[in-house]
């Protein structure tokens, strides 16, 4: 299935989803763990219906963030910070990115 890239948070987060979804930027919610440098928040909705996905997305998608050496990438879910599992580093052009897969409909993302 074809995929699309969305750049949010002034290019600090790239979200790669199946083309049946759309990514939209959201403000950071209140109550986030202050030990994390939260860089952005986004939501995912279905193209066909416009339905915003509140829980799990049926298919995992990829998140790319310009790499920060010595830091770990986190997302916010169920009132707590969670380290992205399976973080990897890749180079696109001359830029280094941290990548990970996720299946949440609306996660804030940051470095800790």
Backbone torsions as a table, in degrees:
resi	resn	phi	psi	omega
1	UNK	NA	141.0	-178.7
2	UNK	-67.6	153.7	-179.6
3	UNK	-127.1	157.4	177.9
4	UNK	-128.1	148.9	176.8
5	UNK	-105.5	136.8	174.2
6	UNK	-123.6	131.4	177.5
7	UNK	-104.7	125.4	179.9
8	UNK	-131.0	176.0	178.4
9	UNK	54.3	49.1	-179.4
10	UNK	53.6	40.5	177.4
11	UNK	81.5	4.8	-178.9
12	UNK	-80.3	-17.0	178.6
13	UNK	-134.6	130.4	173.5
14	UNK	-115.7	127.8	-179.7
15	UNK	-115.2	126.3	-178.2
16	UNK	-113.3	110.9	-175.2
17	UNK	-122.0	162.9	172.3
18	UNK	-61.9	148.7	-172.8
19	UNK	-68.4	-2.8	174.5
20	UNK	-84.5	-2.4	178.7
21	UNK	-116.4	161.1	175.3
22	UNK	-130.3	144.7	179.8
23	UNK	-108.6	135.5	177.5
24	UNK	-132.2	148.0	-177.6
25	UNK	-82.1	144.1	178.9
26	UNK	-131.8	155.5	174.6
27	UNK	-70.5	155.0	175.3
28	UNK	-67.1	136.6	178.8
29	UNK	-76.7	162.7	174.5
30	UNK	-72.8	156.7	172.2
31	UNK	85.3	12.1	178.6
32	UNK	-71.0	150.7	178.1
33	UNK	-59.5	120.5	-177.3
34	UNK	-72.6	-8.1	178.7
35	UNK	-78.0	-7.5	-179.1
36	UNK	-108.1	139.7	173.2
37	UNK	-86.4	91.3	-177.3
38	UNK	-73.5	124.8	-174.8
39	UNK	-105.7	-17.8	179.5
40	UNK	179.4	168.1	-180.0
41	UNK	-141.9	143.2	-179.8
42	UNK	-145.3	164.0	174.9
43	UNK	-126.5	164.4	179.0
44	UNK	-126.1	136.1	176.5
45	UNK	-135.0	158.6	179.1
46	UNK	-77.7	133.7	179.5
47	UNK	-61.7	-47.9	-171.5
48	UNK	-64.6	-42.9	-174.6
49	UNK	-105.8	-18.2	-175.3
50	UNK	77.4	5.3	-179.1
51	UNK	-67.6	124.6	177.4
52	UNK	-79.4	133.5	-178.0
53	UNK	-88.5	117.8	-176.4
54	UNK	-92.5	-31.3	-178.4
55	UNK	-106.7	-122.6	-178.9
56	UNK	-83.9	140.4	172.9
57	UNK	-84.0	134.5	-177.5
58	UNK	-55.7	-31.3	179.5
59	UNK	-122.4	135.6	177.7
60	UNK	-62.8	153.3	177.0
61	UNK	-131.0	169.1	-176.1
62	UNK	-107.3	140.9	174.8
63	UNK	-115.7	132.0	176.1
64	UNK	-122.8	132.6	179.7
65	UNK	-134.4	134.4	176.0
66	UNK	-50.8	130.2	-171.3
67	UNK	-64.6	141.0	172.5
68	UNK	-120.3	109.4	-176.9
69	UNK	-56.7	134.2	175.1
70	UNK	79.3	4.5	179.8
71	UNK	-114.1	160.3	175.8
72	UNK	-113.0	146.8	180.0
73	UNK	-89.3	132.3	-178.3
74	UNK	-124.7	156.6	169.4
75	UNK	-130.0	160.4	-177.7
76	UNK	-105.6	128.3	178.0
77	UNK	-154.2	138.0	177.0
78	UNK	53.9	40.9	174.8
79	UNK	76.1	16.9	178.4
80	UNK	-151.0	159.2	176.3
81	UNK	-77.6	144.8	179.7
82	UNK	-136.0	129.5	177.8
83	UNK	-74.0	134.2	174.9
84	UNK	-60.9	129.3	175.7
85	UNK	-80.1	147.5	173.8
86	UNK	66.3	33.5	177.9
87	UNK	-62.3	138.5	177.9
88	UNK	-135.1	162.6	177.1
89	UNK	-115.4	136.2	175.6
90	UNK	-140.5	158.9	-179.8
91	UNK	-111.5	130.3	174.5
92	UNK	-123.9	119.9	-173.8
93	UNK	65.3	-123.3	177.0
94	UNK	-113.3	18.8	-179.8
95	UNK	-110.4	141.0	179.0
96	UNK	-97.8	131.5	-178.8
97	UNK	-123.0	148.5	168.4
98	UNK	-96.7	132.2	-178.7
99	UNK	-125.3	153.0	176.1
100	UNK	-162.1	158.7	176.6
101	UNK	-99.1	150.4	180.0
102	UNK	-149.9	160.7	178.6
103	UNK	-135.0	24.2	179.2
104	UNK	-95.5	146.4	-177.9
105	UNK	-78.1	-21.7	-176.2
106	UNK	-154.2	70.0	-176.6
107	UNK	-100.8	129.2	164.7
108	UNK	-68.0	147.5	-176.3
109	UNK	-129.0	142.0	178.0
110	UNK	-164.8	178.1	-178.4
111	UNK	-106.9	140.5	176.3
112	UNK	-141.6	NA	NA
